[in-house]
Amino acid sequence: MLKTVYWDAGTARPLRSRTRGPVFVTPRRPGPGKVLAPRDVYPDTGLARLSYGQARALLDQHTADERRRPRDILLAQLEPVRAQLLQGGFM
C-alpha cells in the first residue's frame, strides 16, 4: 500500500528543541579527502549529516517490498483477463 506524507505547519514541532545541526545523521565517516562543513556536523554528538546517497540507499533498502506491491497487485488483478484472452475469450 502506498502512503502519502503530508507536510504542514506542525510537521517540525518534534524538532523544536533542535536549534542547530542536521536532522538526519550517520556515524559513518566521510570518504578520503572530504572535509565536512561545520553545519554538516551535529555539535552535541559529532555525528555527520546523512548524505543523499546514504539516504537513498536506506530508502531503497527499507521500501523495496512496498514499491513492488502495487505492480504485483495489478498483475494479480489482470491474471483472469489474461487467462480468458489465452482461451480465446473477449472476441
Protein Blocks (a to p, Z undefined) as FASTA:
>chain_A
ZZdddddfklmmmmmmpmgdjfbdcfbdcdehiacdfklpcfknopacddfklmmmmmmm
mmmmmmmmmmmmmmmmmmmmmmmmmnopaZZ
